[in-house]
Amino acid sequence: MTLQFPALPNFTGYNAPMRTDCEILDLEVTGEIPAEIEGTWYRCGPDPRFAPKLGDDIYVNGDGVVSLFRFHRGRVEFRMRHVRTERFLAEREAGRALFGAYRNPFTDDPLVATVSGSSANTTAFFHAGRLFALKEDGLPYELDPDTLETRGTWDFKGRLTSKTVTAHPKIDPATGEWLLFGYEAGGLGSRDMVFGVVDKHGNLIREDWFEAPYTAMQHDFAVTQDYVIFMVFPTTADVERMREGGDHWVWERDKESWIGILPRHGSVDQLRWFKRPAAYSFHVGNAYNEGSMVYIDLCLSHRNAFPGIPDADGAPYNPEEAAPFLTRWSFDAQDPEQSFSSRQLSPIPGELPRVDGRVVAAKHRVIYYGGINPELPLNISGPIGPGSNLLVRVDVESGAVSALHLRDADSFQEPQLVPAADHEGYLLVVVDHHDRMLASVAILEAAHPEKGPVATIKLPIRLRDAFHGCWVASGASNGA
């Protein structure tokens, strides 16, 4: 008997599972698509194929789905397909969910004791002509860039020994290198980490192992021209807790955060750790250095923003404490303890920061992100609860902040910049229309998103909230 999805927030309304692979050609367009937009926008997010094994689940535990919008001469086509992970195939064969609590193998069905539970549901990423679906608890899955069919896991032709690869890769536009890291690299609950470098041709040329101060959820990291920065915030894992049926992750506010500084072209013997008070950041907008001075712009909150990650002390989830604000960290890599400073860059809370891929690891001027104005209506969409009701642009040099709000029944997903040669470019963003249960794509002037769309692409379906994506210009062999 087929199980029904529970009537709970992560499985109803705009969060209701779609369970759909599809292709839609010649999407309807209102307005005119700018001629500079020629290429493919890839996106990745979770969508559960089966009702949860334990009766409820967190949003981020869904099966990976990759979609594309292909732009060509003012026309747009759309494709969407589930990633055929080991997990997906095993559950499809069984006709039911086999994996239990999020990243807790002790709650899984014995049928999948030797099957990878990674769902490849976080980031669509393009490098050296290859398309990947990434999630931080496993290896990349390679996909066909045109059909989105799954080709299989990718371990760089056997050169990668880490069990995990971050879902927040960095491409250095100066070198074409893919910089990556992995945590729990040695297996469940381990303190093992790796730092890796993939050359512009797709060859793994570096994999260095080291240990974190403790096992923590490290969703993102920061890269500059001369440094790599790892951020260990106190969302912690404990194998014994998992063995007893508990959560993989809990928030431990009494632990300190640890920041690791590695000279990018040095050895891990030169890695230095320094302490900061408990905090959390899921996402880094960008980072750069001027000599030994390091600057990191990140979305920072007082605790992990996910409601599904409990406090170790049993305290109830506090959304105000979990609200992230775009913040700049500055410190001298030679003396980080004494030189560290923190400054808020925007009064609007929000997440999913993006910069122009051409300035990654170098000095940037503008950051875009999805913001929340709590005084406006909030619509449930995605892993935190309310979706973004603002699209925000911050000029980090002048301090100017502008924001777009469309309708009270709309929310925004992650923005994607399409750069232009002679101006800031355009933003692509999926807009959720909660009253219509449909989606559209707004095309905005990146320099002035508050003016509203220059064109709108209509879809005859809704799109469950995705996480991260990438833009690949026509004829490009690499993504940004």
C-alpha positions as CSV (number, residue, x, y, z in Angstrom):
1,M,0.0,0.0,0.0
2,T,1.4,3.4,-1.0
3,L,1.9,5.7,2.0
4,Q,0.5,9.2,1.9
5,F,2.6,12.2,2.7
6,P,1.8,13.7,6.1
7,A,-0.3,16.9,6.3
8,L,2.7,18.8,7.8
9,P,4.4,22.1,6.7
10,N,7.3,20.4,4.8
11,F,4.9,18.4,2.7
12,T,1.9,20.7,2.1
13,G,1.1,23.9,0.2
14,Y,4.0,25.1,-1.8
15,N,6.2,22.5,-0.1
16,A,4.1,19.6,-1.4
17,P,6.3,17.1,-3.2
18,M,6.1,17.3,-7.0
19,R,7.7,13.8,-7.7
20,T,8.0,14.9,-11.4
21,D,10.4,14.6,-14.3
22,C,9.4,16.8,-17.2
23,E,10.2,18.9,-20.2
24,I,8.5,22.0,-21.2
25,L,9.4,23.7,-24.5
26,D,8.8,27.4,-25.5
27,L,7.8,28.8,-22.2
28,E,5.6,31.8,-22.4
29,V,7.4,35.1,-22.0
30,T,6.1,38.5,-21.1
31,G,8.3,41.3,-22.2
32,E,11.6,40.8,-24.1
33,I,14.5,38.7,-22.9
34,P,17.7,40.7,-23.2
35,A,20.0,39.5,-26.0
36,E,22.9,39.0,-23.5
37,I,21.1,36.2,-21.8
38,E,22.3,33.2,-23.9
39,G,23.0,30.0,-22.0
40,T,21.7,27.6,-19.4
41,W,20.7,28.1,-15.8
42,Y,21.0,24.9,-13.8
43,R,19.3,24.6,-10.4
44,C,19.2,21.8,-7.7
45,G,17.0,21.1,-4.7
46,P,15.1,18.4,-2.7
47,D,11.9,16.7,-3.7
48,P,11.0,13.4,-1.9
49,R,9.9,10.5,-4.0
50,F,8.2,8.7,-1.2
51,A,6.5,9.6,2.1
52,P,9.0,9.7,5.0
53,K,9.8,6.4,6.7
54,L,9.4,7.8,10.2
55,G,6.2,9.8,9.5
56,D,7.8,13.3,9.3
57,D,11.1,14.7,7.9
58,I,13.0,17.9,7.4
59,Y,12.9,19.7,4.1
60,V,16.5,19.1,3.2
61,N,16.1,15.3,3.3
62,G,14.3,15.1,-0.1
63,D,15.7,13.4,-3.2
64,G,17.8,15.5,-5.4
65,V,16.2,17.2,-8.4
66,V,18.1,19.1,-11.1
67,S,16.4,21.5,-13.5
68,L,17.5,23.7,-16.3
69,F,16.3,26.8,-18.1
70,R,17.9,27.1,-21.5
71,F,17.9,30.5,-23.1
72,H,18.4,30.9,-26.8
73,R,17.5,33.8,-29.0
74,G,14.7,35.0,-26.8
75,R,13.2,31.6,-26.3
76,V,13.3,29.4,-23.1
77,E,13.0,25.7,-22.5
78,F,12.7,23.9,-19.2
79,R,13.7,20.4,-18.1
80,M,13.6,18.8,-14.6
81,R,14.8,15.4,-13.5
82,H,15.5,13.5,-10.3
83,V,19.1,12.5,-9.8
84,R,19.3,8.7,-9.9
85,T,21.3,8.3,-6.8
86,E,21.9,4.9,-5.1
87,R,19.3,6.0,-2.6
88,F,16.7,6.9,-5.2
89,L,17.2,3.6,-7.1
90,A,17.0,1.5,-4.0
91,E,13.8,3.1,-2.8
92,R,12.2,3.0,-6.3
93,E,13.0,-0.7,-6.4
94,A,11.4,-1.2,-2.9
95,G,8.5,1.1,-3.7
96,R,8.8,2.9,-0.4
97,A,11.2,5.1,1.7
98,L,14.1,3.1,3.2
99,F,16.1,5.9,4.7
100,G,15.1,7.2,8.1
101,A,16.1,10.3,10.1
102,Y,18.3,12.8,8.3
103,R,21.9,11.4,8.0
104,N,21.3,8.8,10.7
105,P,22.0,5.4,9.2
106,F,21.0,3.6,12.4
107,T,17.3,4.5,11.6
108,D,17.5,3.1,8.0
109,D,16.0,-0.1,6.7
110,P,18.5,-3.0,6.8
111,L,18.0,-3.3,3.0
112,V,20.2,-0.2,2.5
113,A,22.9,-1.0,5.0
114,T,25.5,-0.8,2.2
115,V,23.8,1.9,0.1
116,S,24.9,5.5,0.1
117,G,22.2,7.8,1.6
118,S,23.4,10.9,-0.2
119,S,20.6,12.5,-2.1
120,A,22.6,14.9,-4.3
121,N,20.1,17.6,-3.6
122,T,21.9,20.9,-2.9
123,T,23.9,22.4,-5.8
124,A,24.0,22.2,-9.6
125,F,27.6,22.8,-10.6
126,F,29.4,23.0,-13.9
127,H,33.2,22.6,-14.3
128,A,35.5,21.6,-17.2
129,G,32.5,20.6,-19.4
130,R,30.9,18.4,-16.8
131,L,27.6,19.0,-14.8
132,F,27.4,17.8,-11.2
133,A,24.7,17.5,-8.5
134,L,26.4,18.1,-5.1
135,K,25.5,17.4,-1.5
136,E,28.0,17.7,1.4
137,D,27.4,14.1,2.7
138,G,28.7,12.3,-0.3
139,L,30.4,12.3,-3.7
140,P,29.3,14.4,-6.7
141,Y,26.9,12.8,-9.2
142,E,27.7,13.6,-12.8
143,L,24.7,14.4,-15.1
144,D,24.3,14.9,-18.8
145,P,24.3,18.7,-19.3
146,D,21.5,18.5,-22.0
147,T,19.2,15.7,-20.9
148,L,20.0,15.7,-17.1
149,E,20.3,11.9,-17.1
150,T,22.5,10.6,-14.3
151,R,25.9,9.3,-15.3
152,G,27.0,8.2,-11.8
153,T,29.2,9.2,-8.9
154,W,32.4,11.1,-9.7
155,D,35.6,10.5,-7.8
156,F,38.0,12.2,-10.2
157,K,38.9,8.9,-11.9
158,G,39.7,7.3,-8.5
159,R,42.0,10.0,-7.3
160,L,39.7,11.3,-4.6
161,T,39.8,9.4,-1.3
162,S,37.5,11.6,0.8
163,K,34.0,10.2,1.3
164,T,32.5,13.7,1.0
165,V,32.7,16.9,-1.1
166,T,31.2,20.2,-0.2
167,A,28.1,21.5,-2.0
168,H,29.7,25.0,-2.0
169,P,32.5,24.7,-4.4
170,K,34.5,27.7,-5.5
171,I,35.8,28.4,-9.0
172,D,38.7,30.8,-9.1
173,P,38.0,32.8,-12.3
174,A,41.8,33.7,-12.6
175,T,42.9,30.0,-12.8
176,G,39.7,28.0,-13.6
177,E,40.5,25.9,-10.6
178,W,37.7,24.2,-8.6
179,L,38.5,24.5,-4.9
180,L,36.6,22.1,-2.6
181,F,36.6,20.7,0.9
182,G,34.9,17.9,2.7
183,Y,34.0,17.3,6.4
184,E,33.2,13.9,8.0
185,A,35.6,13.0,5.1
186,G,36.6,9.8,6.9
187,G,33.1,8.6,7.6
188,L,30.1,9.2,9.9
189,G,30.9,11.5,12.8
190,S,34.6,11.7,12.1
191,R,36.6,14.9,12.6
192,D,38.4,14.3,9.3
193,M,38.5,17.1,6.8
194,V,40.0,17.5,3.3
195,F,41.0,20.4,1.2
196,G,41.2,19.8,-2.5
197,V,42.0,21.5,-5.8
198,V,40.9,20.5,-9.2
199,D,42.6,22.1,-12.2
200,K,40.8,23.8,-15.0
201,H,40.8,20.6,-17.0
202,G,39.0,18.7,-14.2
203,N,41.9,16.8,-12.8
204,L,42.3,16.5,-9.0
205,I,45.7,17.8,-8.2
206,R,45.6,18.2,-4.5
207,E,43.8,16.5,-1.6
208,D,45.1,17.3,1.9
209,W,43.7,15.7,5.1
210,F,43.5,17.3,8.5
211,E,41.2,17.3,11.6
212,A,38.6,19.8,12.8
213,P,38.4,20.8,16.4
214,Y,35.2,18.9,16.6
215,T,32.7,17.4,14.2
216,A,30.4,20.1,13.0
217,M,28.1,21.0,10.1
218,Q,30.4,23.0,7.8
219,H,28.1,24.0,4.9
220,D,30.3,26.5,3.3
221,F,33.9,27.9,3.4
222,A,35.7,31.0,2.2
223,V,38.5,31.3,-0.4
224,T,40.7,34.3,-1.3
225,Q,43.7,34.6,-3.6
226,D,46.0,33.7,-0.7
227,Y,43.9,32.0,2.0
228,V,41.3,29.3,2.6
229,I,39.1,29.8,5.6
230,F,37.2,26.9,7.3
231,M,34.4,27.7,9.8
232,V,33.5,25.3,12.5
233,F,30.3,26.4,14.2
234,P,28.6,24.5,17.0
235,T,26.1,22.4,15.1
236,T,27.6,19.1,16.2
237,A,27.4,15.4,15.4
238,D,27.7,12.5,17.8
239,V,27.6,8.9,16.7
240,E,26.4,7.5,20.0
241,R,23.5,9.9,19.9
242,M,22.6,8.7,16.4
243,R,23.0,5.1,17.5
244,E,20.3,5.7,20.1
245,G,18.0,7.1,17.4
246,G,18.8,10.8,18.0
247,D,19.6,13.6,15.5
248,H,22.7,13.8,13.5
249,W,22.9,17.5,14.2
250,V,22.1,19.5,17.4
251,W,22.9,23.1,18.2
252,E,25.3,23.4,21.2
253,R,25.3,27.1,22.2
254,D,27.8,26.5,24.9
255,K,30.6,25.5,22.5
256,E,32.9,28.0,20.8
257,S,33.2,28.5,17.1
258,W,36.6,27.8,15.5
259,I,38.0,29.5,12.4
260,G,40.7,27.8,10.5
261,I,43.1,29.8,8.3
262,L,45.1,27.9,5.7
263,P,47.6,29.6,3.3
264,R,46.1,28.6,0.0
265,H,49.4,27.6,-1.5
266,G,50.9,26.3,1.7
267,S,50.6,22.9,3.5
268,V,48.1,21.9,6.1
269,D,50.9,22.0,8.6
270,Q,50.4,25.8,8.4
271,L,46.7,25.6,9.2
272,R,45.9,27.8,12.2
273,W,42.7,27.8,14.3
274,F,41.3,30.6,16.4
275,K,38.2,30.8,18.6
276,R,35.1,32.9,18.2
277,P,31.9,32.9,20.2
278,A,29.0,30.6,19.2
279,A,27.3,31.7,16.0
280,Y,26.3,30.1,12.7
281,S,26.6,30.8,9.0
282,F,25.3,28.6,6.2
283,H,26.5,30.8,3.3
284,V,29.5,32.9,2.3
285,G,28.9,35.6,-0.3
286,N,32.5,36.1,-1.1
287,A,35.9,36.7,0.5
288,Y,39.2,38.4,-0.5
289,N,42.4,39.5,1.1
290,E,44.7,42.5,0.9
291,G,48.1,41.3,2.1
292,S,47.4,39.5,5.3
293,M,44.1,41.3,5.9
294,V,41.2,38.9,5.2
295,Y,37.6,40.0,4.5
296,I,34.6,37.6,4.5
297,D,31.0,38.6,3.7
298,L,28.7,36.0,5.1
299,C,25.1,35.6,6.4
300,L,25.5,35.2,10.1
301,S,23.0,34.3,12.8
302,H,23.2,33.7,16.6
303,R,22.2,30.0,16.1
304,N,21.6,27.5,13.3
305,A,18.7,28.8,11.2
306,F,17.1,25.5,10.6
307,P,14.1,24.8,12.8
308,G,14.6,21.1,12.4
309,I,17.9,21.2,14.3
310,P,17.2,21.2,18.0
311,D,19.0,22.9,20.8
312,A,21.1,20.5,22.9
313,D,19.7,22.1,26.1
314,G,16.1,21.6,24.9
315,A,15.4,25.4,24.4
316,P,12.7,26.1,21.9
317,Y,13.5,27.4,18.4
318,N,13.7,31.2,18.4
319,P,13.3,32.6,14.9
320,E,14.8,36.0,15.9
321,E,17.9,34.3,17.2
322,A,18.1,32.3,14.0
323,A,17.7,35.3,11.6
324,P,20.9,35.7,9.5
325,F,22.3,39.2,8.6
326,L,24.8,39.9,5.9
327,T,28.0,40.6,7.9
328,R,31.6,41.4,7.2
329,W,34.3,39.7,9.1
330,S,37.8,41.3,9.0
331,F,41.0,40.0,10.5
332,D,44.7,39.9,10.0
333,A,45.7,36.4,9.2
334,Q,49.0,36.9,11.0
335,D,47.2,37.9,14.2
336,P,43.5,36.9,13.9
337,E,42.6,36.9,17.6
338,Q,43.6,40.5,18.3
339,S,42.6,42.0,14.9
340,F,39.1,40.3,14.4
341,S,36.2,42.6,13.8
342,S,32.5,42.1,12.7
343,R,30.3,44.6,11.0
344,Q,26.7,44.2,9.7
345,L,26.3,45.2,6.1
346,S,22.5,45.3,5.7
347,P,19.6,45.8,8.1
348,I,17.5,43.3,6.2
349,P,17.8,39.6,7.3
350,G,18.1,37.0,4.7
351,E,20.1,34.3,3.0
352,L,21.4,32.8,-0.3
353,P,24.0,35.5,-1.1
354,R,25.4,35.7,-4.6
355,V,28.2,37.7,-6.3
356,D,29.4,38.0,-9.8
357,G,31.4,34.8,-10.5
358,R,34.1,36.9,-12.2
359,V,35.2,38.3,-8.8
360,V,35.1,35.2,-6.6
361,A,38.1,35.2,-4.3
362,A,38.8,38.9,-5.2
363,K,37.4,42.2,-4.1
364,H,33.7,42.6,-4.8
365,R,31.3,45.5,-4.7
366,V,27.8,44.0,-4.9
367,I,26.0,41.1,-3.1
368,Y,22.5,40.0,-3.9
369,Y,20.4,37.8,-1.6
370,G,16.8,36.8,-0.6
371,G,15.6,39.0,2.3
372,I,12.7,38.9,4.7
373,N,10.7,41.8,5.9
374,P,8.7,40.4,8.9
375,E,6.2,43.3,8.6
376,L,5.1,42.0,5.2
377,P,3.1,38.8,4.6
378,L,5.2,35.6,4.9
379,N,4.6,32.6,2.8
380,I,5.8,29.1,3.7
381,S,8.4,27.8,1.2
382,G,11.6,25.9,1.8
383,P,13.7,24.6,4.7
384,I,13.4,27.5,7.2
385,G,9.7,28.2,7.0
386,P,8.9,31.6,5.4
387,G,10.3,32.2,1.9
388,S,12.0,35.4,1.0
389,N,9.6,38.3,0.4
390,L,12.4,40.6,-0.8
391,L,15.2,40.4,-3.3
392,V,18.0,42.5,-1.9
393,R,21.0,44.3,-3.5
394,V,23.8,45.6,-1.3
395,D,26.6,47.8,-2.4
396,V,29.3,46.9,0.2
397,E,31.4,50.0,-0.7
398,S,28.8,52.7,-0.5
399,G,26.5,50.9,2.0
400,A,23.5,51.4,-0.3
401,V,20.7,48.8,0.1
402,S,17.8,48.4,-2.4
403,A,15.1,45.7,-2.4
404,L,12.3,44.5,-4.6
405,H,8.9,43.3,-3.2
406,L,6.4,42.0,-5.8
407,R,3.1,40.8,-4.4
408,D,2.1,39.8,-0.9
409,A,1.5,36.2,-2.3
410,D,4.9,35.9,-3.8
411,S,8.3,34.7,-2.5
412,F,11.7,34.5,-4.1
413,Q,14.1,31.6,-4.5
414,E,17.9,32.0,-4.9
415,P,18.9,34.7,-7.4
416,Q,21.4,34.0,-10.2
417,L,23.5,36.7,-11.8
418,V,24.0,36.6,-15.6
419,P,27.0,39.0,-16.1
420,A,27.3,41.4,-19.0
421,A,30.4,42.8,-20.6
422,D,29.5,46.5,-20.3
423,H,27.2,46.7,-17.2
424,E,26.3,44.8,-14.1
425,G,24.2,42.2,-15.9
426,Y,20.8,40.6,-15.1
427,L,19.4,38.7,-12.2
428,L,17.3,35.6,-12.8
429,V,15.1,34.5,-9.9
430,V,12.3,32.0,-9.6
431,V,9.2,33.6,-8.1
432,D,6.7,31.4,-6.2
433,H,3.1,32.5,-6.6
434,H,1.5,31.0,-3.5
435,D,-2.1,32.0,-4.4
436,R,-1.9,30.5,-7.9
437,M,0.4,27.5,-7.0
438,L,2.5,28.4,-10.0
439,A,6.0,29.7,-10.6
440,S,7.6,32.2,-12.9
441,V,11.1,33.5,-13.6
442,A,11.7,37.2,-13.2
443,I,14.5,38.9,-15.2
444,L,15.8,42.0,-13.4
445,E,18.4,44.6,-14.1
446,A,21.1,43.6,-11.6
447,A,22.0,47.2,-10.9
448,H,18.4,48.1,-10.1
449,P,16.3,45.1,-9.1
450,E,13.9,47.4,-7.3
451,K,12.6,48.6,-10.7
452,G,10.9,45.2,-11.2
453,P,11.1,42.7,-14.0
454,V,12.2,43.6,-17.6
455,A,10.7,40.2,-18.6
456,T,8.9,37.4,-17.0
457,I,8.9,33.7,-18.0
458,K,5.8,31.9,-17.0
459,L,5.6,28.2,-16.0
460,P,2.4,26.1,-16.0
461,I,3.7,24.4,-12.8
462,R,5.0,25.4,-9.4
463,L,8.6,24.7,-8.6
464,R,9.4,23.4,-5.1
465,D,12.1,25.6,-3.4
466,A,15.5,24.7,-4.8
467,F,18.8,25.6,-3.1
468,H,21.6,26.5,-5.4
469,G,22.5,26.7,-9.1
470,C,24.9,28.1,-11.7
471,W,24.8,30.0,-15.0
472,V,26.7,28.5,-18.0
473,A,27.0,30.9,-20.9
474,S,26.5,29.4,-24.4
475,G,29.8,28.0,-25.7
476,A,31.4,28.1,-22.2
477,S,33.4,25.2,-21.0
478,N,33.2,26.3,-17.4
479,G,30.5,27.6,-14.9
480,A,30.7,30.6,-12.5
